[in-house]
Amino acid sequence: MEERVVAHYTREDLAVRLLALVEAQGRDPRRLRPEDLVGVEDMHVGGRAATERFAGALPLQPGMELLDIGSGLGGAARFLALAYGCRVTGIDLTTALVAAARTLSARVGMGDRVRFETASALDLPFAEASFDGAYTIHVGMNVAAKDRFYAEAFRVVKPGGFFALYDVVRLAGDPGYPVPWAESPETSHLATPERLEELLHEAGFEVREVVDRTAEGAAAMAESAARIADPGAAARASAPLVMGADYRAKIANIAAALGDRRLGCFEIHCRRP
Ligand SMILES: C[S@@+](CC[C@H](N)C(=O)[O-])C[C@H]1O[C@@H](n2cnc3c(N)ncnc32)[C@H](O)[C@@H]1O
């Protein structure tokens, strides 16, 4: 199962191609700043606006040690390091994305503020109580063993620390496939927000807040679908590079499923007692 997930997310030379896109948008390649990556580095519904909303609800303090589980291109990790002064470690199953996250961080001068390693959410390479907090964005949809996922998050967070997720959930049905996280139902493991809450309780967490972001997500995906309908805009978008040749179908399917609330986007904020 994990091999299929890695194959789904692996794109050769992704960082180089994303940097070329950023440079084609007029940024100086010799002096790239972290904000130049906004628009290409967030692999989740709602992009940077969603990252900012999610981060705003986390109990963050400068100097905190955080773990980003399934960090992708590292967009959220760099944002939390820059905006909140946290030290962020990202782990991801897909080595090509770990390499891309490192390259992008180095190119915007943040190589010493975030670090990225290849690892599975189901077997975190960290000791008990290593982090002040952990979070995960749009990863659970690829993970069948959510009990193991949350047990691992619980183990590595310190007592009193936080764990939060922002995921696509099932509300009233299934999406059409492909979607951005899966080509077919075999690698898509959607659960209801109630089931996620139950699993988080079972892992030992205290669930503090459940936030429905479906309306914001549906609006963002409808806007993306409209934007890429223009071939000129699609040529300047990162979606074809990140999602592959069938990016239009993936975006249309998630936009439709969020639009009629078959699926939802939820944040769940927890604390390790
Ligand atoms: C949709 S992307 C989201 C990336 C990033 N969190 C973001 O929001 O920009 C999903 C990521 O989860 C990673 N992933 C999926 N299953 C995983 C697992 N079992 N352990 C670690 N990472 C996983 C994938 O490799 C991919 O980078």
The ligand as a MOL file (V3000), in Angstrom:
LIG
                    3D

  0  0  0     0  0            999 V3000
M  V30 BEGIN CTAB
M  V30 COUNTS 27 29 0 0 0
M  V30 BEGIN ATOM
M  V30 1 C -1.6120 15.6760 -0.2110 0
M  V30 2 S 0.0570 15.5790 0.2750 0 CHG=1
M  V30 3 C 0.1160 16.8130 1.5620 0
M  V30 4 C 1.5250 17.3140 1.8220 0
M  V30 5 C 1.6310 18.4220 2.8610 0
M  V30 6 N 1.1540 17.9820 4.1620 0
M  V30 7 C 0.8770 19.6370 2.4210 0
M  V30 8 O -0.2460 19.8330 2.9090 0
M  V30 9 O 1.3920 20.4010 1.6040 0 CHG=-1
M  V30 10 C 0.1040 14.0600 1.1690 0
M  V30 11 C 1.4840 13.6700 1.6500 0
M  V30 12 O 1.3920 12.5980 2.5810 0
M  V30 13 C 2.4730 11.7310 2.3780 0
M  V30 14 N 2.1000 10.4460 2.9720 0
M  V30 15 C 1.0990 9.6080 2.6130 0
M  V30 16 N 1.0660 8.5210 3.4080 0
M  V30 17 C 2.0740 8.6740 4.3080 0
M  V30 18 C 2.5570 7.9040 5.4020 0
M  V30 19 N 2.0290 6.7190 5.7290 0
M  V30 20 N 3.6110 8.3770 6.1010 0
M  V30 21 C 4.1880 9.5580 5.7810 0
M  V30 22 N 3.7820 10.3270 4.7670 0
M  V30 23 C 2.7300 9.9060 4.0320 0
M  V30 24 C 2.6510 11.7290 0.8800 0
M  V30 25 O 3.9130 11.2720 0.5030 0
M  V30 26 C 2.4100 13.2030 0.5470 0
M  V30 27 O 3.5890 13.9530 0.6350 0
M  V30 END ATOM
M  V30 BEGIN BOND
M  V30 1 1 1 2
M  V30 2 1 2 3
M  V30 3 1 2 10
M  V30 4 1 3 4
M  V30 5 1 4 5
M  V30 6 1 5 6
M  V30 7 1 5 7
M  V30 8 2 7 8
M  V30 9 1 7 9
M  V30 10 1 10 11
M  V30 11 1 11 12
M  V30 12 1 11 26
M  V30 13 1 12 13
M  V30 14 1 13 14
M  V30 15 1 13 24
M  V30 16 1 14 15
M  V30 17 1 14 23
M  V30 18 2 15 16
M  V30 19 1 16 17
M  V30 20 1 17 18
M  V30 21 2 17 23
M  V30 22 1 18 19
M  V30 23 2 18 20
M  V30 24 1 20 21
M  V30 25 2 21 22
M  V30 26 1 22 23
M  V30 27 1 24 25
M  V30 28 1 24 26
M  V30 29 1 26 27
M  V30 END BOND
M  V30 END CTAB
M  END
